[in-house]
Amino acid sequence: MQDTRKKIIAFVLSGILAFSVLGGCTAQRKPLPPDANRAPSPTPAPGPTAPRTPEETRDAVNDLETKADTVPGVKKAYVVVVGNVALVGLNIQGAKQEKGTDTIKAKVTRVVEADRRIVKAYVTADPDMLARIREISAGVRQGKPITEFLDEISEMINRLAPSGQRTPNRPAL
């Protein structure tokens, strides 16, 4: 009987030993020590900030018109800002060829989109659209709310946007 008792005790102790060995082989979870060689993750740069108040919008329009006017070949630029989108009408100096006009429009687009307040610029030198942009700009300067012109602005943006980028709705404020 004592032999069977010794065998049972040996078997139980062997089982306990086996479970403790297997359980002790798992990875220990502890926090990583601070590493002096590891650089902190960079903070993302803030995105563009659309003008919020009528004064900020007016300042943005004035700044963008001034910047666009400095592009060679531009006689006068008219700008309408809705949120972080700019609609720019250009009066081109002299009788420029179509290729020259496209180059000027591309330069103005780069200048306007370089402004941190603007995400997308739609630029045109079409005389009819220029007149509409000039009228909208004058109306906003006289104190009319931009919301009065949203349908017209949306229509112009849809005409200027490449076919894959057209917006079915009004631009967001």
N, C-alpha and C positions, 0 to 999 in steps of 0.2 A: 503494500500500500504506500509505503513511503517512496517507492520507486515511481509510482504513478503521480504522487504528489510532487516530487522533484521534477518530473517531466512536465506537469501542468505549469508549475512556477517558471520553469525554463522557457516554456512556450509563451507564456504571458509576457515575461520580461523581453523575450525576443521580439514579440509583436510591438511592445511599447518602444523598444529601441528602433525598430524599423519605421514606425510612424514618426518618431521624433527626427530621425535622419531625413526622411522624405519631406516632412514639413519644414525643416530647417533649410532646405535647399532653394526656397523661393527667394526672389530678389528683395532686398530690403528697400523700402520706399522712404527716402528722406529727401529734403529739399536740396537743390543744387547749391553749392557754396558760391558766393559772389566771385566772379572771375574778372580779374583786372584786365585780361586780354580781350574780353568780349566787349565789343562796342555796343552802346545802348541803341535800340532800334530808333531810326529817325522818325521824327514827328512829321506826318504828312503836311504839305503846304496847304494853306487854306485855299479853297476854290474861289472863282470869281464872285465878286459881291455886286449884285445889281443895285443901281441907285434906288433908294427907298422913299425919299421925300421929293416933292416937286422941285425943291431947290437943288438937291443932288442930281436929279435928272437934267435940270437946266444947265448945271455946271458940266455934266458929262457931255451934253449936246454941244455946248460951247467949246469944250476941250477937243472933242472929236472933229468938229468943223474946222477948228484952227489947225489941227494936225493934218487933216485931209487937204486943206488949202495949200499946205507946204509941199505937197507932191508935185513934181514938175509936170506941167500939162493941165493942171486943174485951175480953172478960172475961179470957180466958187463951188463949195460943197454945202449941201443941206442935209441935216441929219435928224432922224426921228428915233428915239430910244424907247423901246417897250421891254421892261424887265431887263434882261441881259442880252437883248437882240437889238442891233442897230440897222436901220434902213437908211442908205446913203444915196442921195441923188447928186450927180456931178454935172457941172457945166464945164465942158472941155474947151480949152483955149484953141481958137482957130478951127480950121476944117481938118481934123485928125482922121487918118485912115482907120478902118475897122481894127486892124492889128494893133495900131498904136493905142486906140481906145481900150482894147482888151488889156494891154500892158499897164496902162494907167489904172484901170479898175482893179487889176490884181495887186498893184502897189498900194492902193488905197485900202483894199481889203486887209492886207497884211498890217498896215499902220493902225487901222481901227481895231482889229482883233488882238493887237498887241496890248491894248488897254485892258487892265485887270477887271474892269466892270463889264466887259463885253465878251460873250462866248461866240457869237456868230454875227457876221456882218453881211448884209445883202446890198450890193453896190450896182447902180445902174447909171447909164449916161443917156438913156432914152428920153427925148424931150417931153413926151407926155407924162411919163412917170416922174420925171424931174419936177414938172409943174405940180403934180399931185403931192409929192413929198414936200415941196416948198410951201404949199397951202396948208398942209397938216402941221408943219413946223411952225408956221406963222400963227395958226389957230391955237396951238399949245402954248406958244409964247404969250398970246393974248389972254391966257387963263382958262381956255376950254379944256375939259378933262380929256385925257388920251382915250378914254373909253368910247367917246363919240366917234373916234376914227378907227376902232379896232377892225371892223369889217373891211374897210378899205385897205388897211395895212396888211391884213391877212391875205386879201386878194393879191396885193402886190408881191408879198413874200412868195406866194404860191406860183406866181408868174416867173419870179426870179430864181426860185430854187430848182435844182436839177430834178428831173421827174421822179427819181427814187427817194427824194428828201422832202416831198411836199407834205404840208401839214393840213389835215382835214378840218381842224378847228382853229380858233383864234390863237394868237400867241399868248402865252401865260404872262400875267402881270407880276 
